Amino acid sequence: SWPFSETMLARAARYSASVASAAAARGAARPSAQWSARWLSSSMPARSDAEDLLNSERESMDYDLVIVGGGPAGLSAAIRFKQMAAETGEDLSVIVLEKGHEIGAHVLSGNVLDPRALDELIPDWKEKDAPIKTKATEDSFKWLLSETASVPLPTPPALDNHGNYVVSLSQVTRWMAEQAEELGVDIFPATPVSEGVFDDEGRLIGVATADVGIGKDGKPTDSFTRGMELRAKQTILAEGCRGSLSEDVMDRFSLRTGDPQTYSIGIKEVWEVDEDKCKPGLIQHTLGWPATMDVYSGSFLYHMEPNKIMVGLVVGLDYANPYINPYKEFQRYKHHPLISKHLEGGRRVAYGARCINTGGFQAIPKLTFPGGMLAGCSAGFVNVPRIKGTHTAMKSGALAGETAFKAMLEGGSASSGLGAEVTEYQTAMENSWVWSEMRSVRNYKPAFKKGLLAGMAYSGASAYVLGGREPWTFHWSKKDSECTKPAAECEKIEYPKPDGVLSFNLLENLSFSGTNHHDQPSHLRIKPGHENTPKDVSWKTYGAPESRFCPAGVYEYPEDDGRLVINSQNCVHCKCCSIKTPEQYIKWTVPESGGGGPDYQLM
């Protein structure tokens, strides 16, 4: 392990003070005490030239392992890496960089947790008082035929949740962070990673964190501090679905040589009800209404002790009609009597949204590259029919941490220094239960390209007859943005007004996400060469779909002239705009350091 010199600590001090100041400005938590002790307060030397300041050399620190993302995959990687270090007596350093103001603040999932990976990683998690208490007790699967009618369906094997738990994943990740810190992992929240650091041979040798103290005009303020470089023998990218650095790295190293990844948008609320109305462990899934037969969509409703109900709707982003509004579909869905009976008399206490990888096995990219690896939802490890990706993310993270550690030992591929490609990780994943699980359900989601009935028929045959062993594989040929039809070819959709009891205005609901971006330039940028795409393509041809699919009201065309307004301060970091805008004209970048974005406590 590289020792930390006094010079390194002094360098880090300047950045820490600025991050803490930015976090305080948005009412966010400061960095952990462990890091406050290391990155002490200091000031940035004054400079007059703003351009020189923005392009000045960054200070740097060295680690053995850098992990980008403090979700289930990243924390599992850190924990397994330090477990192996403790077992062998090796003193290797690892840091987890998380853009949320605290661990879990940007984590959103259904979530019914399959504990298989956690059992392997932390076998005594029950004794360690993990916030995993509500055992699954009852599965229900219904087809909603209309706004009032429904029929029960047999629960498919993929939705048999015996042995699983209803959890808040944001709370679980906070607990995992505590386990990681006990092992000696450095965790630094409110620290988004803006770009990779590459050597002259093009290998990834670390990452750079976002600058602090840039005003909305893009110029440095008096509190400006240049981001830090964190250099490492290996870097694990575990940013979650559509991670910005992960996407850049996949493009740079041509890792996605097979099918394009496809996505869905998941919109979720947490409700609080009387305890006598809550049935902890009840799990209900539906398909059908309010979606039409050509739209991939389904819902979830989970009861968690003592008095919480997690309810949400997932809509595939390969839908054709640009007038579909996933948020309003979700609000309408809650009025179905099968759903409303659970919520009546309760109150909504949290709201959020996040995109989900739904491309499956055939959309998994190459997992390794010179200097690093992809883990979790950055790589797309989601079992679509099970509606689960946490257990696969944790396992992939644990294997990434394990193979990184082995590669750093004497004679390993990363033992000689920076930039090695640890191909052993790819092999480990291909030999794991994650790979076989993903492969067995590879044809589920693509079967729904032919509509709901065709998808149900094929998925039923695959589950009950073929067992996922069919010798063929269905493929994806289009990105989700390429599936949108021109507005002139589609029918407009009139949605009912929210009643303020079961359904809500978007901006009112957004206030329950805790979203906040303090004074800073927009992190949502129109790509070079696409400056006219919003007006000439999106607005004129496709009827401005981004004004409907965004679950935070970020994009609007307030006048009838095609002028786009981007309300980046509303952004919940779902990443939908980088996926579904016509020609994918939006480049999603991380906000400046300080912990901007949502503040999920129950998600």
PELINJO-V234839 format. One record per backbone hydrogen bond with DSSP energy under -1.0 kcal/mol. NH is the residue of the N-H (numbers start at 1). CO is the residue of the C=O. Records with the same first field share a line. If there is no record, write none. Layout:
NH=CO  CO
This chain:
9=5
10=6
11=7
12=8
13=9
16=12
17=13
18=14
19=15
20=16
21=17
22=18
23=19
24=20
25=21
27=24
28=23
36=32
37=33
39=35
40=38
53=49
54=50
55=51
56=53
61=229
63=231
65=93
66=234
67=95
68=236
69=97
75=71
76=72
77=73
78=74
79=75
80=76
81=77
82=78
83=79
84=80
85=81
86=82
87=83
88=84
89=85
90=85
95=65
96=186
97=67
98=188
105=102
107=104
109=603
113=165
119=115
120=116
121=117
122=118
125=122
128=124
129=126
130=125
132=130
135=133
136=164
137=281
138=281
140=283
142=285
143=151
144=287
145=149
146=149
151=143
153=141
159=156
160=157
164=161
165=113
166=134
167=111
172=168
173=169
174=170
175=171
176=172
177=173
178=174
179=175
180=176
181=177
182=178
184=181
185=180
186=94
188=96
190=100
191=98
194=208
195=208
197=206
199=203
202=199
204=370
205=197
207=230
208=195
209=228
210=192
212=225
215=219
218=215
221=213
224=221
225=212
229=59
230=207
231=61
232=205
234=64
235=371
236=66
237=373
238=68
243=240
247=243
248=244
249=245
250=246
251=247
252=248
253=249
255=250
257=255
259=362
264=356
265=315
266=354
267=313
268=352
269=311
270=350
271=309
272=347
273=307
277=274
278=274
281=303
282=279
283=138
284=301
285=140
286=299
287=142
289=144
291=288
295=292
298=314
299=286
300=312
301=284
302=310
303=282
304=308
308=304
309=271
310=302
311=269
312=300
313=267
314=298
315=265
316=296
317=263
324=321
329=325
330=326
331=327
332=328
333=329
334=330
335=332
336=333
339=336
340=336
341=337
342=339
344=340
346=343
347=272
349=270
350=270
351=512
352=268
354=266
355=574
356=264
358=262
363=360
364=361
366=255
369=372
371=420
372=369
373=235
374=367
375=237
378=375
379=376
381=376
382=380
383=388
384=382
387=384
388=383
393=389
394=390
395=391
396=392
397=393
398=394
399=395
400=396
401=397
402=398
403=399
404=400
405=401
406=402
407=403
408=404
412=409
414=407
415=412
423=421
425=422
427=423
428=424
429=425
430=426
431=427
432=429
436=432
437=433
438=434
439=435
440=436
442=439
444=441
447=443
448=445
449=446
450=447
451=448
452=293
455=451
456=452
457=453
458=454
459=455
460=456
461=457
462=458
463=459
464=460
465=461
466=461
467=462
468=462
469=466
482=479
483=480
485=320
487=541
489=486
490=487
500=503
509=505
510=506
512=509
513=510
516=597
525=587
527=585
530=527
533=530
536=532
537=533
538=533
539=534
540=535
541=537
542=537
544=538
547=544
548=545
549=545
550=546
556=565
561=559
565=556
567=554
568=566
570=567
571=568
579=576
580=576
581=577
584=581
587=525
589=523
593=211
594=190
597=516
599=513
600=105
